Amino acid sequence: MPPDPMNEVLRNLPLRIGTYVPDDLLQAWFAPAAEPQNGSGAVSEAALDAARDYGWKFECEFTYDADRKEGVFWKWVPAI
């Protein structure tokens, strides 16, 4: 699981601002025992699914960018 301060970061995250997390931390925080995808060192599906679920607890979206090797949590902007 992420360290407790991450809960506060996501809880207080302003709209349209992202919090970026490197893939090694995503793996360590969300699925340390899972094997990375295809043995390539990429983050496992289990870690990505757990990160997505974690984000929803704080009303945050989550996406993973394999090219940048990081995930991002953000709060979506409702239609105005």
Contacts in CASP RR format, 6 or more apart in sequence:
PFRMAT RR
TARGET T0000
AUTHOR 0000-0000-0000
METHOD contacts of the structure
MODEL  1
MPPDPMNEVLRNLPLRIGTYVPDDLLQAWFAPAAEPQNGSGAVSEAALDA
ARDYGWKFECEFTYDADRKEGVFWKWVPAI
1 29 0 8 1.000
1 30 0 8 1.000
2 29 0 8 1.000
2 30 0 8 1.000
2 54 0 8 1.000
6 29 0 8 1.000
7 58 0 8 1.000
9 19 0 8 1.000
10 19 0 8 1.000
10 55 0 8 1.000
10 57 0 8 1.000
10 58 0 8 1.000
10 60 0 8 1.000
10 73 0 8 1.000
11 58 0 8 1.000
13 19 0 8 1.000
13 58 0 8 1.000
13 60 0 8 1.000
13 73 0 8 1.000
13 74 0 8 1.000
13 75 0 8 1.000
14 75 0 8 1.000
15 75 0 8 1.000
15 76 0 8 1.000
15 77 0 8 1.000
16 74 0 8 1.000
16 75 0 8 1.000
16 77 0 8 1.000
17 74 0 8 1.000
17 75 0 8 1.000
18 72 0 8 1.000
18 73 0 8 1.000
18 74 0 8 1.000
19 72 0 8 1.000
19 73 0 8 1.000
19 74 0 8 1.000
20 70 0 8 1.000
20 71 0 8 1.000
20 72 0 8 1.000
21 29 0 8 1.000
21 51 0 8 1.000
21 70 0 8 1.000
21 71 0 8 1.000
21 72 0 8 1.000
21 73 0 8 1.000
22 69 0 8 1.000
22 70 0 8 1.000
22 71 0 8 1.000
23 42 0 8 1.000
23 43 0 8 1.000
23 64 0 8 1.000
23 69 0 8 1.000
23 70 0 8 1.000
23 71 0 8 1.000
26 43 0 8 1.000
26 47 0 8 1.000
26 48 0 8 1.000
26 51 0 8 1.000
26 64 0 8 1.000
26 70 0 8 1.000
26 71 0 8 1.000
27 34 0 8 1.000
27 36 0 8 1.000
27 43 0 8 1.000
27 44 0 8 1.000
27 47 0 8 1.000
29 47 0 8 1.000
29 51 0 8 1.000
30 46 0 8 1.000
30 47 0 8 1.000
30 48 0 8 1.000
30 50 0 8 1.000
30 51 0 8 1.000
30 54 0 8 1.000
31 44 0 8 1.000
31 46 0 8 1.000
31 47 0 8 1.000
31 50 0 8 1.000
34 44 0 8 1.000
34 45 0 8 1.000
34 46 0 8 1.000
34 47 0 8 1.000
35 44 0 8 1.000
36 42 0 8 1.000
36 43 0 8 1.000
36 44 0 8 1.000
37 43 0 8 1.000
37 44 0 8 1.000
37 45 0 8 1.000
42 66 0 8 1.000
43 64 0 8 1.000
48 62 0 8 1.000
48 64 0 8 1.000
51 62 0 8 1.000
51 64 0 8 1.000
51 71 0 8 1.000
51 73 0 8 1.000
52 62 0 8 1.000
54 62 0 8 1.000
55 61 0 8 1.000
55 62 0 8 1.000
55 73 0 8 1.000
58 73 0 8 1.000
59 75 0 8 1.000
60 73 0 8 1.000
60 74 0 8 1.000
60 75 0 8 1.000
61 73 0 8 1.000
61 74 0 8 1.000
61 75 0 8 1.000
61 76 0 8 1.000
62 71 0 8 1.000
62 72 0 8 1.000
62 73 0 8 1.000
63 71 0 8 1.000
63 72 0 8 1.000
64 70 0 8 1.000
64 71 0 8 1.000
65 71 0 8 1.000
65 72 0 8 1.000
END
